[in-house]
């Protein structure tokens, strides 16, 4: 499988990246995507940067593009995920950015806010499949009703379950979508099976994985852990009922012994291995971590969207966006490559590599036969979400982030109330620093 989901979730990006971008706006000549010259036939070389986590898929994509474009060739440069933001900021400040950046979508906002990506609104809205694109990805590419890139691939969290285990425990899968009461009831029935079976599994010492799998419970209620306009955000911790109920739910899983004791120290090195082995009933996880299960196990796996405390649903709209930096040497060629990357032939094959498409019109009968478990996000694009904030990596992905500190204190420590009380000022401090 051409990805290391744990690596790019856990690998927190350098916190100084926001400061490194300060002053970049206006340093490079803006690109006018509405001009006639932008839509002329492109030739020459297109330099594309991708992150190492999704490199394998890009290698194949580039090879196909180069075969189909005799006079327009792509040169691909993979960048380690933990260095991506800093290296890109350095290239922009040095006046030599690549033509296309393929980046973790959660970091799009940081660069757009600093004014360093080309405004592609005209050509993006002209795409015949614009209204079929992932709304969560587009939200991260939007500022003031303008779009600064296109989605490329999706990495979505869902609640996967083992149908055989649920059947043995007499659990109706529809109960999993009713909220935390339904989940706890199901988990208790599964745990009664005994033996090596556990109801639930999680990597409780991995900040990135926790952020990817826990937050959708909160988003399902229409809430987030940041509030306010980007650039002037504050933490939304104290008084956040959805967050409080979510932390209480995970504490109950731990207290009642419904998850393995290994969860306490699990930093994600073997994320999903127990689920893929068929010894876990329920797991919030990505498709990439499920897709490598043995065929016999994969046939027993199904999924629902992650529910809110009393219903509703959501999923993390992770993955990659593609953007063109202002000052790019060949923006026309870059846009040609971006259209190729979002073409149907490219998109319909993404699940084979552990990712989902970003356009819902891939849902043909043949696609649904080949990848039945990958339908849910595409049928529910409006439920996908990822936070627009300048401080995501500092708030969630760092080993000492306030999110994982709060989660572990709430679940394993003194409890939910104390954890949330400590987290609120930490959230505000980091947001103030990032937005200065």
Phi, psi and omega in degrees: 000127189276057177195157171231087186302319181296320186298316184274347172279317184282328184289086180297140181277157186300128185294340181280002185300323179297319179291325180297332180275344182303131178089358180288327183304130178084353182286334181241148182297131181291151179259132181259098183287349179271355182283157178295325183295331181293330184262010175286160182296127185270148174222177175092211184251139173244120177269126183236130172257137174229163177271149188301328183298330181246018184300315186302316179294323179292325179301315178294318179299314181296319179300317178295319179298314183295326176294327184271352184229093185298321186256009179220111186240141180259135172249119187259134176235112176279142180236131175307137186303319183290348180251355193299307184299316183293317180295321179293317177300320180295319180295323180292315179294332178276358177078018180226063180283159172290170179282326180222137172244127173255111191225159174307124188301332183295340181266357179302318184302319182303315182284322179297318180297327179276358173075031185254353178259149180291140175284112183251020186308313185301308185283329178294315181290341178278350178299130182297344180249019182305316183283001176254001183279153180305121182291327179294318177294316180298325179300323179286344180261002188251140172211126180053043178065021175243149182246137187239029178163188178227150172293151177240304179219157183245140173235103190248140174268136174221171175264104179270150180217153179269111186297325180292317179295317180297322179295317179296328181271001181059046178254126175279119182304333180294338180290342182290341183263003185273346181129190187291329177298315178296321180293317180294318177299317179296317181297320180293322177295319180295318183297332180291346178296331176073198182066222180270003185280132171242150182288317191221151175222145177204157176258088191279002175241022177241107183299318182294317180294318178298316179300323182290327188254337184268320185302323182303331176302322181284315181298333181299340179265359183088008180255162175220176179261004168236150176221155179101170181290141181302135187099340178225036184280156173230163175290146178238069186252295179297130180085002179273094186299321181296319177296315181299316180293325179293314178297321179295323178298313181291327175297321180294321176303319182287312182298321183275004178067032183269358175226156183298146175297340178294341181302328184303317184253359184292113180263011173095007182301327180236042184307122176085357183298319180292324177292317179294336178279353178083022182250010181228138181278317188228136178206123169281122190198176177264160177298324181301328180275347178265326189299337182270007176297150176304146182309321181295325177282319183301327179294339182265000187260136173221180185208157168228161174291154181291125185276158170279178183305322181233024181127190187073176181199161177198175173205155180284123178268069177273183180126213185235144167245154175245134182222162177244118177292144169302145182086002179299142183287327183225067182294327178298316178294324177298317180293324177299318179292321180295323176294321178297319182294333180259008178293156183300318182299324177288313187294321187291344181260359183299322181301333179296336179259007176097010180232170179250156174293163177250006177232130190285344182282008171282351185286065174272164177305321181292321178297316181295328176291320183285322186226066185297329183283347183268010184284323192305308180300323182289331177276349184226048184306325184291346180269352177284144185205152169207140187291137169272107179203155179274358188230029186302312185295323178288325181283327191237320193269340182288149180302334179249024183297153178297335180292308182290328176298315178296315182299312184291324177293321180292318187274317187250347188251229187282354174116176190293313185299312180297320181295317180291323180297320179286327185288326185304307180295330178294318176300311183297321181296315181293319178295320179299317181294317182291332184263002182294000000 
